[in-house]
Amino acid sequence: MAISAVDPKPVLIDCDPGIDDALALLLAMSEPTHLDIVAITVVAGNVAAVQTERNARRLRDLAGRSEIAVFGGCRRPLLRPLQDAAHVHGETGMDGCGLAAPQGRPSQRHAVAAILSAVAKQPGQLTICAVGPLTNLAVAIVQRPDVMAQLKGIVLMGGAAAAGNVTAHAEFNFYVDPEAARIVFESGIPIVMHGLDVTHKARVDRPWVDQLLTVDTPVTRSVAGMLSVYNGGVDGDPRGRPVHDALAIAYLVHPEWFGGTDCHVAIETNNPDQIGRSHVRAGADIGEEGANAQVIFEIDADRFRSYLAGQLQSL
């Protein structure tokens, strides 16, 4: 049956919580009228996969969304050892959150199997929002390209047309598993890419946190606690801190706040000095290969920040 304009959009969120992932997941779970979260799958990235799975369930408990299934996924990148970002997010991945251990037990089903099942159940309708390394998606594409070709699309956070944040060239998610990112971008699946070029335009700062705390809830206190730790704390930079992954969720609900360009994106996997770099070409520079992604460069940052605060306060 076709989905009407008023029905929530079916979405699977693949993530590696992670403080910015935490904000993204909480934002998504605050939008049941717009987003039907069919599953949350997790991967190794910001911290090890066992911890990212625990963190996803802790956030599910915090949001009161126990009906959402969480599936643990790939525990290392395809070809490389994991290089995590515990120095940014803390050893737990969500230092400062103040949350208890998760309820229940981990699912015994692997994230890749869950992804393939979800796509097969809703061919042409399901969007995957991927905000961590793309290992789970790449494995699913390699295992069953016929099934993954039935995705409506992938909305992801990763990459950069300009400078990186791990190296001069590479953004973290693509740097951690460049081979996986390459598989995804060469898959032919429609992609919307939110890279550092746009996420650095929508930072949250101390006044934003203070405004968030005018509504005192377990969610707002937890978010404020995490942002006090995140990459040295929100007070550590007068510009504030980017909350990268939350932009991809906001795009699912309010794409009209964003501006993008059709581009060809190629992921560097060979040059050791530029591993994980996303080579972004637009316009006449695309050449015969054609566009394989819409790359987002613009955002109405004020509306995004107001929306993010309001939705977090509503949980």
C-alpha positions in Angstrom: 0.0 0.0 0.0 1.3 3.4 -0.9 2.4 5.7 2.0 0.3 8.9 2.1 1.7 12.3 2.8 0.6 12.2 6.4 2.1 8.8 7.2 5.4 8.7 9.0 8.5 8.1 6.8 10.0 4.6 7.4 13.6 5.0 8.3 16.4 2.8 9.7 19.1 4.6 11.6 22.6 3.2 11.4 24.9 4.8 13.9 27.9 4.6 16.4 26.8 6.6 19.6 28.8 8.9 20.2 27.5 12.2 21.5 26.4 13.7 18.2 24.8 10.4 17.4 23.0 10.6 20.8 21.5 14.0 19.8 20.5 12.5 16.4 18.8 9.5 17.9 17.0 11.6 20.5 15.8 14.0 17.8 14.6 11.1 15.6 12.8 9.5 18.5 11.0 12.8 19.3 9.3 12.7 15.9 6.9 9.7 15.8 4.5 11.5 13.6 7.1 12.1 11.0 9.5 9.2 11.3 8.7 5.5 11.7 12.0 4.1 13.1 11.9 0.5 12.0 15.2 -0.3 13.7 18.4 1.2 15.0 21.6 -0.6 13.9 25.0 0.1 15.4 28.6 -0.2 14.3 32.0 0.3 15.7 33.2 3.9 15.3 33.3 6.5 17.9 33.8 3.7 20.4 33.8 -0.1 20.2 30.7 -1.8 18.9 29.7 -3.4 22.2 29.6 0.1 23.8 27.8 1.7 20.8 25.1 -1.0 21.1 24.7 -0.3 24.9 24.6 3.4 24.2 21.8 3.0 21.7 19.7 1.1 24.2 20.4 3.7 26.9 19.1 6.4 24.6 16.1 4.3 23.7 15.3 4.0 27.4 15.8 7.7 28.0 13.4 8.6 25.2 10.8 6.0 26.3 10.8 4.2 23.0 11.3 0.6 24.1 9.4 -0.6 21.0 12.3 0.3 18.7 14.6 -2.7 18.1 18.4 -2.2 18.4 20.8 -4.5 16.6 24.6 -4.7 17.1 26.7 -4.8 14.0 30.2 -4.9 12.6 32.9 -4.7 15.3 35.7 -3.4 13.1 36.1 -1.8 9.7 36.3 -4.0 6.6 40.1 -4.0 6.1 41.6 -1.9 8.9 41.9 -1.8 12.7 39.4 0.4 14.4 40.6 3.9 15.2 37.9 5.3 17.6 37.1 8.8 18.8 37.0 8.2 22.6 39.2 11.3 23.0 36.2 13.3 21.6 33.3 11.5 23.2 34.8 10.0 26.3 35.6 6.4 27.0 31.9 5.3 27.2 31.1 7.2 24.0 28.6 9.3 25.9 30.5 10.6 28.9 28.5 13.1 30.9 25.2 11.6 30.0 24.4 10.4 33.5 22.4 7.5 32.2 21.9 4.1 33.8 22.8 0.8 32.2 20.4 -0.2 29.5 17.4 -2.3 30.2 16.9 -5.8 28.7 19.5 -7.8 26.7 21.1 -7.2 23.3 19.4 -8.6 20.3 21.0 -11.8 18.9 20.4 -10.8 15.3 23.2 -9.0 13.5 22.6 -5.5 12.2 23.4 -6.5 8.6 20.6 -9.2 8.7 18.3 -6.6 10.2 19.1 -4.1 7.5 18.4 -6.6 4.7 15.2 -7.7 6.3 13.9 -4.2 6.7 14.7 -3.2 3.1 13.0 -6.4 1.8 9.9 -5.7 3.8 9.4 -2.2 2.4 10.9 -2.2 -1.1 11.2 1.3 -2.6 10.0 2.9 0.6 12.7 2.6 3.3 15.4 5.3 3.8 18.5 4.5 5.8 20.0 7.3 7.8 23.6 6.4 8.3 25.6 8.6 10.7 28.6 6.4 11.5 31.2 4.5 9.5 29.4 2.7 6.7 30.6 -0.8 7.5 27.2 -2.3 8.1 25.8 -0.9 4.9 28.8 -2.0 2.8 28.5 -5.6 4.0 24.8 -5.6 3.3 25.4 -4.3 -0.3 28.1 -6.9 -0.9 26.0 -9.7 0.5 22.7 -8.8 -1.3 23.1 -6.0 -3.8 19.7 -7.0 -5.3 18.0 -6.3 -1.9 19.9 -3.1 -1.2 19.0 -1.7 -4.7 15.4 -1.6 -3.4 16.3 1.2 -0.9 14.5 4.5 -1.4 17.8 6.1 -0.5 20.6 6.8 2.0 20.8 10.0 3.9 24.2 10.1 5.6 26.6 12.2 7.6 30.2 11.8 6.4 32.9 13.3 4.2 33.9 16.8 3.3 34.4 18.6 0.0 37.0 20.8 1.8 39.1 20.1 4.9 38.7 17.0 7.1 38.6 16.7 10.8 40.8 13.7 11.4 43.4 14.5 8.8 43.8 17.5 6.5 41.6 15.7 4.0 39.4 13.1 5.7 36.3 13.3 7.9 36.1 10.7 10.7 33.3 8.4 9.4 35.0 7.9 6.0 38.5 7.8 7.5 37.5 4.9 9.9 36.3 2.7 7.0 37.1 4.2 3.6 36.6 0.9 1.8 33.0 0.7 3.2 32.3 4.3 2.1 33.6 3.5 -1.4 31.3 0.5 -1.7 28.3 2.6 -0.7 29.1 5.5 -3.1 29.7 3.1 -5.9 26.5 1.1 -5.2 24.1 3.2 -7.4 21.8 3.8 -4.4 20.5 7.4 -4.2 22.6 9.3 -1.6 22.3 12.6 0.3 25.6 13.5 1.9 25.9 15.9 4.9 29.6 16.5 5.3 31.7 18.9 7.3 31.0 21.6 4.8 27.4 22.0 6.2 27.7 20.5 9.7 30.2 23.2 10.7 27.6 25.8 9.9 25.2 24.6 12.5 27.0 24.6 15.9 25.5 24.7 19.3 27.0 27.0 21.9 26.7 27.9 25.6 23.6 30.2 25.1 21.9 27.3 23.2 22.6 24.9 26.1 21.4 27.4 28.6 18.2 27.9 26.6 17.8 24.1 26.4 17.9 23.8 30.2 15.0 26.2 30.7 13.0 23.1 30.3 14.3 20.7 33.0 13.9 17.1 32.0 16.1 14.0 32.1 16.7 14.4 28.4 17.8 18.1 28.5 20.0 17.4 31.5 21.6 14.4 29.8 22.2 16.4 26.6 23.7 19.3 28.5 25.9 16.9 30.4 27.2 15.3 27.2 27.9 18.7 25.6 29.9 19.7 28.6 32.3 16.8 27.7 32.0 16.7 23.9 35.4 17.4 22.3 36.5 19.4 25.4 33.0 20.9 26.1 30.8 23.4 24.4 32.6 26.2 26.2 35.9 25.2 24.7 35.2 27.1 21.4 33.4 30.4 21.2 31.8 29.2 18.0 30.3 26.2 19.9 30.5 22.6 18.7 29.0 21.0 15.6 26.4 18.3 16.2 27.1 16.6 12.9 24.7 13.7 12.9 21.6 15.6 14.0 21.6 17.4 10.7 20.9 14.2 8.8 17.9 13.5 11.0 16.6 17.1 10.6 16.9 16.7 6.8 14.5 13.8 6.9 11.8 16.0 8.4 12.7 19.4 7.0 14.6 19.0 3.7 13.5 22.5 2.8 16.0 24.0 5.3 18.9 22.5 3.3 20.6 23.3 0.0 22.6 20.8 -2.0 24.3 20.1 -5.3 24.4 17.0 -7.4 28.0 15.8 -7.4 30.2 12.8 -8.1 31.9 11.6 -4.8 34.8 9.2 -4.9 36.4 7.9 -1.7 40.2 7.6 -1.5 41.3 4.2 -0.5 44.8 4.0 -2.0 46.9 7.1 -1.3 48.2 6.7 2.2 48.4 10.4 2.7 44.7 11.0 1.8 42.9 7.8 3.1 39.2 8.5 3.5 39.2 11.7 1.5 36.0 12.3 -0.3 36.8 13.8 -3.7 33.7 15.9 -4.6 33.2 17.1 -8.1 30.3 19.2 -9.4 29.1 20.8 -12.6 31.3 20.4 -15.6 33.9 18.7 -13.5 31.7 15.6 -12.9 32.6 14.2 -16.3 31.2 11.0 -17.8 30.8 9.2 -14.5 27.8 11.4 -13.6 26.5 12.4 -10.2 26.2 9.7 -7.5 25.1 11.9 -4.6 23.5 15.2 -3.6 26.0 16.9 -1.4 24.5 19.4 1.1 26.3 22.7 1.5 23.7 25.0 3.0 21.4 25.0 6.0 19.1 27.4 7.8 21.2 27.1 11.0 18.9 29.2 13.2 15.8 27.2 12.3 17.8 24.0 12.8 19.1 25.0 16.3 15.6 26.1 17.4 14.0 22.9 16.1 16.6 20.7 17.8 16.2 22.4 21.2 12.4 22.3 21.0 12.3 18.6 20.1 14.7 17.6 22.8 12.7 19.6 25.3 9.5 17.8 24.2 10.8 14.3 25.1 
